[in-house]
C-alpha cells in the first residue's frame, strides 16, 4: 500500500480550502460528510491530480457519495460550486421570486434548490474567493424566500428545498384519509333499521305473554375496509415515494379514520413488505427501518414481476376483506407487457377499488404515450397525481366520496 505524504496547506491552500468549503456545502445539503471523508478527498485529489474536471468530479464523488440517493444532490452542488463560473447568479435566481410576465420562469432541477440553499448559507461558512466576485457583497432578503402554506401545497416535491421538505412532511402528518364503512350482507339489530326483525320481535313478545308491544328492526352490518399501499421506489420515483410513505405512516398511526388495517409494500426490482415498520410511532425510525429492509431504493423497476409476487404471495392475505389499493408508480415498465396486463387485471379484480397515484400527471397535457402506462390505465378505477401536498389532499376526497365498487370510474378515454 502506497503511503501519501500530507498535503502542505500553505502550498496548496486554495485547493484544500475549496474542498473543505465544498464538503461543508454537501453536509448542509443533507449528505453525511465528516472530517474523515474530507481528508480522504484531499489525499485522493493529491494522488489523482487536478488536470481534468471529469476525473476531479469522480474522485470527489467516490469520497463523498456512499448511497444512490446522494448522487443527485452531489451533482447539483458540484455543478454550482466548481463547474459553473456564474454559480452565484444561478443560486440567486433559484431562491429569489421573479415577476410573472417580465422574466421567464425556469424550474429548478431536482436537488438544485437544496444545493443553492446550502451554498448561500453564510452562517455556516464563507464562500470561496473568486476573481469575478471579489469586492462584492451578497445580500439576501429572507423575506423573498419565504413560502406560505398555500404555495407549499402546490409546489412539486422534487423542487422543494430541505426546509420546505421538512415543512411538507409536517403538513402530511396532519392530513387525514377518512373512508366510508362497507355495508355487508349480514344483518344486525338496529333501532331505526328498515327491515323488521321478526325473530327478535317474537322473543320479546314471549316475555309479555305473547303480546307484541314493540316491533324490532334490523339493518346490514358495517365494517371498515383495509388500506394497501404498493409504492414504487425506483430512481424516478424515489422522492415522491418518500413523501407518500410519510403520508402512509401518518395514516397508519392515526385514530378515528376508519381503516381496519393498513398494509405497506415497496417495490423496485423486488417486492418488500414494510407493514410492521409503519406501525412504529416515530416516523424517522419507521422509514429508516423500511429503507434498511428495502435494498432496491433508487434502483431499477420491474413492475410486472413485483405485481406478480404481490398477487401470488400477498393478495389473498391482505385483499380478502375488500381492501382499497393505492398503487404509486409512474408506469414506466421495461419488462413483459403481457405479464403486466395480466397482473394488473388480477390486482383490480382482487381489490375493492384500485387507485393509481402517478406523479407524471403533474405535466400539463399529459398523455399515456408509454406502453406500460397504456397497459395499466384500463385497470385503474381512479387516476390521481401525487407530486405535491395538494394532490394527496385530493386523494382523501377521492376515497371519502368513492361510490360502490360496481360503479367504477373508467379512464379509457385517455388511452
MIROLO-105633 format. One line per field, with one value per residue (C-alpha): x negated, y, z; chain; residue number from 1. Coordinates in Angstrom, 3 decimals. Each point is the difference from the previous one (the first is absolute). Example, Ala and Ser with C-alpha at 12.3 -4.5 7.8 and 13.67 -1.06 7.14 Angstrom:
BEGIN
px: [-12.300, -1.370]
py: [-4.500, 3.440]
pz: [7.800, -0.660]
chain: [A, A]
resi: [1, 2]
***
This chain:
BEGIN
px: [0.000, -1.379, -0.150, 0.727, -1.800, 2.179, 0.976, -1.620, 2.824, -2.199, -1.044, 3.407, 2.095, 2.512, 0.954, 0.193, 2.184, 2.346, 0.324, 0.857, 2.580, 1.412, 0.284, 1.826, 2.441, 0.656, 0.613, 2.379, 1.835, 0.658, -2.948, -1.726, -3.460, -2.538, -3.633, -1.264, 1.595, -1.447, -3.506, 0.494, 1.224, -3.044, -2.378, 1.896, -0.258, -3.706, -0.428, 2.246, -1.042, 2.078, -0.420, 3.507, 3.301, 1.590, -2.666, 0.295, 3.801, -0.229, -2.811, 2.142, 3.056, -1.783, -0.941, 3.272, 2.803, 0.830, 3.682, 1.940, 2.322, -2.996, -1.085, 2.522, -0.813, -3.735, 0.346, 1.917, -2.345, -3.046, 1.463, 0.724, -3.225, -2.659, 1.181, 2.187, -1.921, 3.270, 1.269, 0.948, 2.418, 1.477, 0.513, 1.603, 2.349, 1.102, 0.647, 1.454, 3.526, 0.460, 2.802, 2.401, 0.143, -3.341, -2.618, 0.216, 0.448, -2.193, 0.673, -2.980, -1.304, 0.309, -2.080, -1.263, 1.958, -1.421, -3.506, 0.516, 1.443, -3.026, -2.541, 1.653, 0.130, -2.450, 0.430, -1.672, -3.038, -1.468, 0.278, -3.254, -1.736, 0.400, -1.596, 3.237, 1.758, -2.753, 1.053, 3.711, 2.344, 2.913, 3.140, 3.098, 3.283, 1.457, 3.478, -0.303, -0.637, 2.831, 2.927, 3.522, 1.769, 2.246, -2.966, -1.743, 3.024, -0.332, -3.807, -1.445, -1.826, -3.009, -0.320, 0.089, -2.932, -0.949, 2.002, 3.012, -0.180, -0.025, 3.041, 1.782, -0.588, 1.597, 2.987, 0.311, -0.073, 3.158, 1.931, 2.793, 1.236, 3.575, 1.897, 3.706, 0.888, 0.983, 3.520, -0.015, 2.710, 0.154, 2.767, -0.163, 2.659, 0.569, 2.599, 0.661, -0.638, 2.138, 0.663, 2.055, -1.717, 2.819, -1.997, -1.088, 3.551, 1.488, -2.594, 0.812, 3.745, -0.434, -1.250, 3.319, 2.380, -0.033, 1.122, -1.980, -0.627, -3.074, -1.288, -3.716, -1.998, -3.283, -2.417, -3.116, -3.209, -2.803, -3.706, -3.102, -2.125, -3.761, -2.450, -2.842, -2.725, -2.368, -2.713, -2.595, -3.430, -2.005, -2.280, 2.680, 2.426, -2.251, 0.822, 3.737, 0.041, -1.698, 2.696, 2.777, -1.510, 0.008, 3.690, 0.517, -1.691, 2.350, 3.007, -1.295, -0.338, 3.076, 3.140, 3.567, -0.586, 1.874, -2.599, -0.025, -3.612, -2.638, -2.519, -3.058, -2.146, -2.916, -1.359, -2.797, -1.683, 1.692, 3.013, -0.484, 2.630, -0.546, 3.306, -1.546, -2.362, 2.884, 1.428, -2.999, 1.057, -3.105, 0.141, -3.775, -0.631, 2.769, -1.335, -3.584, 0.995, 2.020, -2.920, -2.426, 2.332, 0.699, -3.399, 1.185, 0.494, -0.633, -0.845, 1.745, 3.661, 1.783, 3.674, 1.362, -2.277, 0.710, 3.771, -0.231, -1.722, 2.674, 2.896, -1.586, -1.203, 2.077, 3.204, 2.151, -1.423, 0.573, 2.732, 2.511, 2.033, 0.588, -3.011, -0.644, -3.312, -2.224, -2.494, -2.748, -2.078, -0.694, 0.780, -3.273, -0.388, -2.736, 1.004, 2.598, 3.071, 2.291, -0.949, 0.608, 3.486, 0.818, -1.274, 1.829, 3.226, -0.355, -0.837, 3.073, 2.300, -1.384, 0.328, 3.178, -1.462, -3.331, -1.303, -3.076, -2.203, -2.165, -2.278, -0.206, 3.437, -1.748, -0.856, 2.562, 1.471, -1.113, 0.669, -0.616, -2.556, -2.166, 1.099, -0.052, 2.322, 2.429, 0.049, 0.685, 2.489, 3.159, -0.278, -0.185, 3.264, -1.360, -3.140, -1.467, -3.149, -2.279, -2.651, 0.918, 1.952, 3.121, 0.211, -0.131, 2.762, 2.028, -0.630, 1.823, 3.001, -0.058, 0.108, 2.536, 2.395, -0.566, 3.053, 0.704, -2.321, 2.585, -0.203, -3.697, -1.550, -1.497, -2.865, 0.189, 0.470, -3.634, -1.365]
py: [0.000, 3.359, 2.599, 3.578, 2.907, 2.582, 2.918, 3.251, 2.411, 2.999, -1.345, -1.195, 2.070, 1.278, -3.458, -1.467, 2.854, -0.404, -3.748, 0.735, 2.604, -2.482, -2.668, 2.443, 0.771, -3.716, -0.445, 2.966, -1.572, -3.155, -2.291, -1.680, 1.505, -0.080, 1.051, -3.449, 0.241, 3.480, -1.298, -2.907, 2.387, 2.260, -2.963, -1.503, 3.254, 0.124, -3.511, 0.436, 3.529, 2.949, -0.140, -1.001, 1.109, -3.362, -1.829, 2.567, -0.530, -3.771, 0.205, 2.169, -2.118, -3.132, 1.699, 1.725, -2.123, -3.289, -0.465, 0.255, 2.681, 2.295, 0.059, 2.600, 2.438, -0.441, 0.720, 3.230, 1.269, -0.835, 1.786, 3.141, -0.013, -1.059, -0.153, 3.106, 3.329, 1.883, -2.231, 2.934, 1.295, -3.487, -0.311, 3.427, -0.710, -3.263, 1.506, 3.389, 0.323, 1.547, 2.274, -1.905, 1.287, 1.828, -2.716, -3.512, -2.537, -3.089, -2.918, -1.130, -3.465, -2.700, 0.906, 3.234, 2.171, -1.922, 0.477, 3.730, 0.347, -1.734, 2.061, 3.278, -0.745, 2.601, -1.079, -3.346, 1.031, 2.700, -0.278, -0.631, 3.012, 0.246, 2.673, 1.138, 0.375, 1.630, 3.257, -0.742, -0.609, -2.386, 0.877, -2.187, 1.053, -3.009, 1.356, -0.630, -3.716, -0.668, -2.066, -0.112, -3.243, 0.496, 0.334, -2.929, -2.209, 0.452, -0.218, -3.141, -2.281, -0.121, 3.800, 0.445, 1.079, -1.820, 2.374, -0.257, -3.801, 0.054, 2.302, -2.165, -3.073, 1.786, 0.857, -3.604, -1.199, 2.037, -1.264, -2.492, -2.719, -0.763, -2.816, -0.896, -3.392, -2.979, -1.388, -3.793, -2.594, -0.957, 1.605, 1.443, 1.417, 3.710, 2.295, 1.915, -2.852, -0.343, -3.730, -1.506, -2.631, -2.526, -2.448, 2.670, 1.342, -3.420, -0.636, 3.362, -0.707, -3.342, 1.921, 1.876, -2.903, -0.049, 3.598, 2.029, 3.467, 1.022, -0.881, -0.721, 0.952, -0.940, 1.440, -1.194, -0.049, 2.412, -0.660, 2.004, -0.945, -0.535, 2.318, -1.472, 2.276, -1.375, 2.613, 0.220, 0.973, -0.064, 2.868, 2.062, -0.367, 0.200, 3.536, -0.362, -3.427, 1.354, 2.625, -2.526, -2.295, 2.896, 0.376, -3.761, 0.080, 2.772, -2.010, -3.167, 1.710, 2.240, -0.843, 0.484, -0.193, -3.294, -2.294, -3.478, -0.722, 1.808, -2.011, 1.440, -1.484, 1.438, -1.241, 0.799, -3.143, -2.071, 0.196, 0.875, -0.048, 2.989, -0.220, -0.677, 2.968, 2.394, -0.871, 1.673, 3.264, 1.965, 0.721, 0.333, -3.331, -1.616, 1.189, -0.800, -3.570, -0.263, 1.342, -2.473, -2.880, 1.171, -0.318, 1.215, 3.714, 2.170, -3.049, -1.444, -0.901, -3.226, 0.770, -3.187, -2.315, 1.778, 0.041, -3.707, -0.598, 2.039, -1.838, -3.376, 0.487, 2.775, 0.568, -2.502, 1.081, 3.749, 0.419, -2.585, 2.594, 2.323, 2.253, 3.318, -0.168, 3.040, -0.768, 2.653, -0.175, 1.889, -3.092, 0.072, -3.754, -1.630, -3.587, -2.316, 2.061, -3.028, -1.099, 3.565, -0.114, -3.301, 1.124, 3.342, -1.773, -2.420, 2.836, 1.969, -3.010, -0.770, 3.547, 1.849, 3.146, 0.533, 3.585, 0.776, 2.856, 1.148, 3.082, 0.371, 1.619, 3.151, 0.810, 2.002, -1.908, -3.370, -2.800, -3.736, -0.471, -2.571, -3.567, -0.903, 2.876, -0.867, -3.610, 0.884, 2.801, -2.058, -1.866, 3.075, 1.151, 3.487, 1.848, 2.554, 2.124, -0.358, 2.675, 2.490, 0.420, 1.225, -3.145, -2.182, 2.104, -0.682, -3.709, 0.249, 1.508, -2.751, -2.750, 1.744, 0.573, -3.359, -1.758, -3.677, -2.465, -0.711, 3.588, 0.494, 2.991, -1.023, 1.800, -1.567, 3.405, 0.847, -3.162]
pz: [0.000, -1.068, 2.760, -1.020, 1.584, 1.684, -2.246, 0.907, 0.747, -0.646, -3.410, -1.209, 2.365, -2.564, -1.248, 3.501, 1.231, -2.962, 0.619, 3.640, -1.062, -2.500, 2.721, 2.256, -2.814, -0.465, 3.721, -0.002, -2.955, 1.998, -0.764, 2.994, -0.554, 2.839, 0.530, -0.976, -3.417, -0.505, 0.764, -2.386, -2.696, 0.369, -0.154, -2.955, -1.940, 0.802, -1.416, -3.068, -0.863, -1.108, -3.776, -1.221, 1.455, -0.731, 2.006, 2.775, 0.107, 0.367, 2.563, 2.267, -0.812, 1.193, 3.271, 0.883, -1.529, 1.715, -0.939, -3.234, 1.329, 0.652, -3.650, -1.199, 2.804, -0.584, -3.726, 0.603, 2.714, -2.130, -3.016, 1.984, 2.006, -2.519, -3.583, -0.476, 0.078, 0.562, 2.806, 2.251, -2.638, -0.357, 3.744, 0.330, -2.902, 1.613, 3.430, -1.008, -1.423, -3.462, -1.168, -2.217, -3.525, 0.240, 0.413, -1.368, 2.795, 0.111, 2.305, 2.008, -0.708, 2.637, 3.103, -1.619, 2.422, 2.948, -1.402, -0.482, 3.490, 1.499, -1.939, 0.968, 3.731, 1.279, 3.624, -0.608, -2.043, -2.216, -3.733, -1.900, -1.417, -3.776, -2.140, -1.605, 3.386, 2.048, 1.531, -0.321, 2.895, -0.337, 1.930, 0.013, 1.494, 1.789, -0.578, -3.753, 0.572, 2.429, -1.255, 1.306, 0.706, -3.004, -2.343, 1.664, -0.607, -3.766, -0.160, -1.567, 2.446, -2.338, 0.000, 3.786, 2.106, 3.197, 2.189, -2.313, 0.039, 3.802, 0.042, -2.589, 2.169, 2.954, -2.190, -1.170, 3.604, 0.652, -3.025, 0.472, -2.316, 1.107, -1.640, 0.072, 1.524, -2.140, 0.288, 0.271, -0.605, 3.656, 2.014, 3.502, 2.371, -0.500, 1.517, -3.203, -2.421, -3.111, 0.244, 2.854, 2.117, 0.518, 2.089, 2.462, 0.055, 0.859, 2.697, 1.522, -0.093, 1.838, 3.017, 0.052, -0.385, -3.780, -0.423, -2.561, 1.397, -2.010, -3.442, -0.210, -3.090, -1.562, -2.568, -1.874, 2.021, -0.810, 0.128, -0.818, -3.030, -0.120, -1.737, -2.076, -1.401, -2.665, -0.502, -2.784, 1.401, -3.238, -0.987, -1.755, 2.917, 3.070, 1.200, -0.592, 1.664, 3.122, 0.410, -0.646, 2.635, 2.476, -0.764, 0.382, 3.415, 1.131, -1.176, 1.693, 3.368, -0.151, 1.938, -1.082, -3.771, -0.351, -1.553, 1.522, -0.966, -2.066, -2.025, -1.743, -2.773, -1.960, -3.288, -2.405, -1.178, 2.736, 2.300, 3.682, 2.763, 2.340, 1.904, 3.405, -0.346, -0.683, 3.423, 1.702, 1.600, -1.032, -3.724, -0.426, 1.697, -2.046, -3.361, 0.970, 0.832, -3.213, -2.014, 1.541, -0.858, -3.568, -1.669, -3.427, 0.742, -3.081, -2.077, -3.028, -0.263, -0.870, 0.397, -1.554, 2.009, 3.293, -0.596, -0.782, 3.350, 1.784, -1.668, 0.679, 3.589, 1.567, -1.934, 1.895, 3.342, -0.228, -2.648, 1.197, 1.953, -2.948, 0.463, -1.751, -1.887, -0.650, -2.769, -0.023, -3.190, -3.221, -2.081, -1.940, -0.435, -2.072, 0.653, -1.471, -0.938, -0.248, 3.492, 1.230, -1.499, 1.703, 3.391, -0.148, -0.901, 2.881, 2.412, -1.058, 0.350, 3.469, 1.352, 0.824, -1.548, -1.798, 0.112, -2.073, 1.286, -2.907, 0.433, -3.792, 0.145, 1.229, -3.626, -1.954, -2.902, 1.351, -2.472, 0.593, -2.760, 1.816, -0.653, 3.683, 0.910, -2.808, 1.212, 3.635, -0.571, -0.815, 3.320, 2.249, 1.555, 0.697, -1.091, 2.428, -0.120, 3.013, -0.596, 2.733, 3.220, -1.787, -2.127, 3.117, 1.525, -3.150, 0.540, 3.323, -1.782, -2.624, 2.641, 2.223, -2.929, -1.691, -1.375, 0.263, -1.699, -2.689, -1.289, -0.782, -1.707, -3.328, -1.667, -3.434, -1.614, 0.727, -1.613]
chain: [A, A, A, A, A, A, A, A, A, A, A, A, A, A, A, A, A, A, A, A, A, A, A, A, A, A, A, A, A, A, A, A, A, A, A, A, A, A, A, A, A, A, A, A, A, A, A, A, A, A, A, A, A, A, A, A, A, A, A, A, A, A, A, A, A, A, A, A, A, A, A, A, A, A, A, A, A, A, A, A, A, A, A, A, A, A, A, A, A, A, A, A, A, A, A, A, A, A, A, A, A, A, A, A, A, A, A, A, A, A, A, A, A, A, A, A, A, A, A, A, A, A, A, A, A, A, A, A, A, A, A, A, A, A, A, A, A, A, A, A, A, A, A, A, A, A, A, A, A, A, A, A, A, A, A, A, A, A, A, A, A, A, A, A, A, A, A, A, A, A, A, A, A, A, A, A, A, A, A, A, A, A, A, A, A, A, A, A, A, A, A, A, A, A, A, A, A, A, A, A, A, A, A, A, A, A, A, A, A, A, A, A, A, A, A, A, A, A, A, A, A, A, A, A, A, A, A, A, A, A, A, A, A, A, A, A, A, A, A, A, A, A, A, A, A, A, A, A, A, A, A, A, A, A, A, A, A, A, A, A, A, A, A, A, A, A, A, A, A, A, A, A, A, A, A, A, A, A, A, A, A, A, A, A, A, A, A, A, A, A, A, A, A, A, A, A, A, A, A, A, A, A, A, A, A, A, A, A, A, A, A, A, A, A, A, A, A, A, A, A, A, A, A, A, A, A, A, A, A, A, A, A, A, A, A, A, A, A, A, A, A, A, A, A, A, A, A, A, A, A, A, A, A, A, A, A, A, A, A, A, A, A, A, A, A, A, A, A, A, A, A, A, A, A, A, A, A, A, A, A, A, A, A, A, A, A, A, A, A, A, A, A, A, A, A, A, A, A, A, A, A, A, A, A, A, A, A, A, A, A, A, A, A, A, A]
resi: [1, 2, 3, 4, 5, 6, 7, 8, 9, 10, 11, 12, 13, 14, 15, 16, 17, 18, 19, 20, 21, 22, 23, 24, 25, 26, 27, 28, 29, 30, 31, 32, 33, 34, 35, 36, 37, 38, 39, 40, 41, 42, 43, 44, 45, 46, 47, 48, 49, 50, 51, 52, 53, 54, 55, 56, 57, 58, 59, 60, 61, 62, 63, 64, 65, 66, 67, 68, 69, 70, 71, 72, 73, 74, 75, 76, 77, 78, 79, 80, 81, 82, 83, 84, 85, 86, 87, 88, 89, 90, 91, 92, 93, 94, 95, 96, 97, 98, 99, 100, 101, 102, 103, 104, 105, 106, 107, 108, 109, 110, 111, 112, 113, 114, 115, 116, 117, 118, 119, 120, 121, 122, 123, 124, 125, 126, 127, 128, 129, 130, 131, 132, 133, 134, 135, 136, 137, 138, 139, 140, 141, 142, 143, 144, 145, 146, 147, 148, 149, 150, 151, 152, 153, 154, 155, 156, 157, 158, 159, 160, 161, 162, 163, 164, 165, 166, 167, 168, 169, 170, 171, 172, 173, 174, 175, 176, 177, 178, 179, 180, 181, 182, 183, 184, 185, 186, 187, 188, 189, 190, 191, 192, 193, 194, 195, 196, 197, 198, 199, 200, 201, 202, 203, 204, 205, 206, 207, 208, 209, 210, 211, 212, 213, 214, 215, 216, 217, 218, 219, 220, 221, 222, 223, 224, 225, 226, 227, 228, 229, 230, 231, 232, 233, 234, 235, 236, 237, 238, 239, 240, 241, 242, 243, 244, 245, 246, 247, 248, 249, 250, 251, 252, 253, 254, 255, 256, 257, 258, 259, 260, 261, 262, 263, 264, 265, 266, 267, 268, 269, 270, 271, 272, 273, 274, 275, 276, 277, 278, 279, 280, 281, 282, 283, 284, 285, 286, 287, 288, 289, 290, 291, 292, 293, 294, 295, 296, 297, 298, 299, 300, 301, 302, 303, 304, 305, 306, 307, 308, 309, 310, 311, 312, 313, 314, 315, 316, 317, 318, 319, 320, 321, 322, 323, 324, 325, 326, 327, 328, 329, 330, 331, 332, 333, 334, 335, 336, 337, 338, 339, 340, 341, 342, 343, 344, 345, 346, 347, 348, 349, 350, 351, 352, 353, 354, 355, 356, 357, 358, 359, 360, 361, 362, 363, 364, 365, 366, 367, 368, 369, 370, 371, 372, 373, 374, 375, 376, 377, 378, 379, 380, 381, 382, 383, 384, 385, 386, 387, 388, 389, 390, 391, 392, 393, 394, 395, 396, 397, 398, 399, 400, 401, 402, 403, 404, 405, 406, 407, 408, 409, 410, 411, 412, 413, 414, 415]
***
